[in-house]
Amino acid sequence: MIVSDAFKGKSYAVLGLARSGLATVDTLVASGARVVAWDSREEARALVAGKAELGDPMEIDLAGFDGVVVSPGVPLNKHPIAMRAKIAGVPIIGDIELFALARPTLPPHKVVGITGTNGKSTTTALIHHIVEQAGFPARMGGNIGLPILGQEPLEPNLHGPGIYVLELSSYQIDLTHSLDCDVAVLLNITPDHLDRYNGFTGYIASKARLFTMQSADHVAVIATEDEPSRGIAAGVFARLEAVDSSDIDRTEQLGWPSLQGPHNAQNAAVAIAVAKALGIDDATIANALTSYASLPHRMQAVRTHNGVLYVNDSKATNAASTAPALAAWPAVDGKPRIHWILGGVAKSDNLDECAPHFVNVAHAYTIGEAGHMFADLLRPAMAVDDSEMLSAAVRRAARIAQPGDVVLLSPACASFDQFRDFEARGDAFAAAVNALE
């Protein structure tokens, strides 16, 4: 884990004891800080008993604390801890801010921070892969993988300093005040999480903060393919590297098995620009793009059965993130090939971003809470089976799909009506596919 003298003798309250909260407690305690921790779940509190004091930040006196560390899942616009900490004059921070505060005490390193509405995880994993292929010591964390505080600090090697590659959600950026990324990345901005912000403008402002924390001699890599991203690019202090998915040669992209589709062209363009900003040579970048393996639940090929490819894109939880998947398999000789499984908890009452690619869909299979609504919406454009359950949708698609077709789970919805999270939904899809005979 990361241990730092930056926290020695200081006091922190930690609210929320999931993975990042537990790693935060361990880091602070090992660094010599006083820690008062709390979670509404008794079993979570038991995990820190004997390490930290137990106390609810909503009840204890916060005066004199150096920070209240909260989970990114805590809605600051609604939770009373925000006002309570403000009255006490104590900053509300997250584990990424603690990492930022610890940076001066760590061995020489660089930080790449990646944000955006869609594509963050793939781009983070791709950049991490390129950095590793170049021989640099590397760690991946933030909104992906293990909590960054729980990982061992990087030591330089003969190739250069260690590189921390961090996926950063808007919620994590909200809790961060001093993270000066050597390379900060913005992929795109479309409406999302609006229940946490003062409209779309507030969400855009959250993303922009990653760049206001940067020093002028650092690099901002921004895909300038939507108006909000162009607006942020116009105001950055750091050296701007503007990129576009059209920078990618689509013929060359065919040689990158796990990076197909227009959305992955944007991800690749950004990753290439970041790698060049880090001084990585073209040959290493090219080899890494070819060898990169896709993350689970993100355009992940599950199986080819009877000539039909089954693809798990469960991470696509809104229409904007599903649209590129529908574009990835265009119709052949006018014949649409995609059998599209969608539905769950809808984030909007339309699929407007997907509409330009309906011509690629041979048949839709709707599931979950939004299933009936989406079935009615799609029937004028395509054949629809209101399947309700994911397993039924897979079986019905398997009966109809022809060799050369693609059965695509890309739900355009959250999963919480029928599944714990998008991972559980993707695992259920893979299990249903693998059960086909």
SULNOR-V643128 format. One record per pair of residues at least 6 apart in sequence whose C-alpha atoms are under 6 Angstrom apart, sorted by the first residue. I is the first residue (numbers start at 1). J is the second residue. Records with the same first field share a line. If there is no record, write none. Layout:
I = J  J
This chain:
1 = 149  150  151  152
2 = 149  152  153
3 = 27  31
4 = 31  102
6 = 102
7 = 31  33
8 = 31  32  33
9 = 32  33
10 = 33
11 = 33  34  35  65  66
12 = 35  65  66  67  68
13 = 35  36  37  68
14 = 37  68  69  70
15 = 38  70
16 = 39  71
17 = 39  44
20 = 147
23 = 149  150
35 = 52
36 = 52  53  54  55
37 = 54  55
38 = 54  55  56
39 = 45
63 = 88
67 = 90  91  92
68 = 92
69 = 92  93  94
70 = 94
72 = 171  172
76 = 82
93 = 175  176
94 = 175
97 = 176
100 = 179
107 = 155
108 = 161
109 = 161  162  163
110 = 163  182
111 = 163  164  181  182
112 = 165  181  183  184
113 = 166  184
114 = 167  168  185
115 = 168  186
116 = 186  187  188  189
117 = 188  189
118 = 321
123 = 267
124 = 167
127 = 271
130 = 288
136 = 159
137 = 162
138 = 162  163  164
139 = 164
140 = 165  166
141 = 147  148  166
142 = 166  167  168
143 = 167  168
154 = 162
155 = 162
156 = 162
170 = 206  207
180 = 213  214
181 = 214
182 = 218
183 = 219  220
184 = 220
185 = 220  221  222
186 = 222
187 = 223
197 = 203
216 = 237  238
217 = 238
218 = 238
219 = 238  239
220 = 238  239  240
221 = 241  242
222 = 242
223 = 242  243  244
224 = 230
245 = 265  266  269
256 = 289  290
258 = 293  294
261 = 328
262 = 324
263 = 324
297 = 312  313  314  315  426
298 = 313  315
299 = 311  312  313
300 = 311  312
301 = 311
302 = 310  311
303 = 310
307 = 403  404
308 = 403  404  405  406
309 = 406
310 = 406  407
311 = 408
312 = 409
313 = 409  410
314 = 410  422  426
315 = 422
316 = 322  410  412
317 = 412  413  414
318 = 412  413
319 = 351  353  412
320 = 353
322 = 410  412
323 = 354
326 = 357
327 = 357
330 = 360
331 = 337  360
336 = 360  361  362
337 = 362  405  406
338 = 361  362  405  406  407
339 = 362  363  364  407  408
340 = 364  408
341 = 364  365  366  409
342 = 366  410  411
343 = 366  367  368  370  371  411  413
344 = 368  369  370  413  414  415
345 = 369  370  413  414
346 = 370  413
363 = 383  384
364 = 384
365 = 384  385  386  387  393
366 = 386  387
367 = 387  388  389
368 = 388
387 = 393
391 = 432
415 = 421  422
419 = 425
